[in-house]
């Protein structure tokens, strides 16, 4: 096997892998968006809950 054959084969496999990844992202983009939306809701809910904590009462005890 020559060096050029190996590099062409590697490039072909890399291109194939990238095409498959792009197809998967396109196919599942609504689920991915829903997942990130859920994460942002969890994070914003945590921030709101943390802002409701009263530190005055905790420090007095």
VOLO-216461 format. One record per residue (C-alpha): x, y, z; residue number from 1; residue in three letters. Coordinates in Angstrom, 3 decimals. Each point is the difference from the previous one (the first is absolute). Example, Ala and Ser with C-alpha at 12.3 -4.5 7.8 and 13.67 -1.06 7.14 Angstrom:
# VOLO-216461
REC_c1_c2_c3_pos_code
REC_12.300_-4.500_7.800_1_ALA
REC_1.370_3.440_-0.660_2_SER
***
This chain:
# VOLO-216461
REC_c1_c2_c3_pos_code
REC_0.000_0.000_0.000_1_UNK
REC_1.342_3.397_-0.949_2_UNK
REC_-0.115_3.110_2.130_3_UNK
REC_-2.260_1.739_-2.510_4_UNK
REC_-2.507_-2.870_0.093_5_UNK
REC_-0.168_0.097_3.757_6_UNK
REC_-0.522_3.749_0.143_7_UNK
REC_-2.692_-0.112_-2.700_8_UNK
REC_-1.757_-2.773_1.888_9_UNK
REC_0.230_1.967_3.243_10_UNK
REC_-1.370_3.118_-1.668_11_UNK
REC_-2.869_-1.980_-1.527_12_UNK
REC_-0.925_-1.512_3.369_13_UNK
REC_0.187_3.411_1.687_14_UNK
REC_-2.297_1.524_-2.626_15_UNK
REC_-2.432_-2.897_0.382_16_UNK
REC_-0.040_0.418_3.786_17_UNK
REC_-0.648_3.742_-0.330_18_UNK
REC_-2.872_-0.606_-2.423_19_UNK
REC_-1.567_-2.519_2.390_20_UNK
REC_0.337_2.439_2.916_21_UNK
REC_-1.622_2.807_-1.988_22_UNK
REC_-2.879_-2.282_-1.003_23_UNK
REC_-0.515_-1.056_3.624_24_UNK
REC_-0.002_3.607_1.222_25_UNK
REC_-2.535_0.978_-2.653_26_UNK
REC_-2.186_-3.012_0.804_27_UNK
REC_-0.012_0.606_3.758_28_UNK
REC_0.183_3.804_0.165_29_UNK
REC_-3.484_0.403_1.526_30_UNK
REC_0.845_-2.468_2.771_31_UNK
REC_3.334_1.739_0.583_32_UNK
REC_-1.745_3.390_0.204_33_UNK
REC_-2.537_-1.433_2.431_34_UNK
REC_2.798_-1.396_2.155_35_UNK
REC_1.802_3.358_0.180_36_UNK
REC_-3.319_1.737_0.745_37_UNK
REC_-0.540_-2.380_2.919_38_UNK
REC_3.494_0.734_1.306_39_UNK
REC_-0.589_3.748_-0.199_40_UNK
REC_-3.307_-0.339_1.868_41_UNK
REC_1.706_-2.012_2.735_42_UNK
REC_2.779_2.578_0.305_43_UNK
REC_-2.401_2.956_0.082_44_UNK
REC_-2.159_-1.781_2.578_45_UNK
REC_3.055_-0.570_2.167_46_UNK
REC_0.946_3.685_-0.207_47_UNK
REC_-3.530_1.057_0.972_48_UNK
REC_-0.048_-2.412_2.942_49_UNK
REC_3.394_1.230_1.184_50_UNK
REC_-1.147_3.622_-0.118_51_UNK
REC_-2.965_-0.848_2.271_52_UNK
REC_2.272_-1.145_2.832_53_UNK
REC_0.117_2.457_2.867_54_UNK
REC_3.508_0.230_1.383_55_UNK
REC_-0.997_2.363_2.821_56_UNK
REC_-1.871_-2.736_1.869_57_UNK
REC_2.805_-2.493_-0.588_58_UNK
REC_2.632_2.349_1.446_59_UNK
REC_-2.035_0.947_3.093_60_UNK
REC_-0.157_-3.567_1.301_61_UNK
***
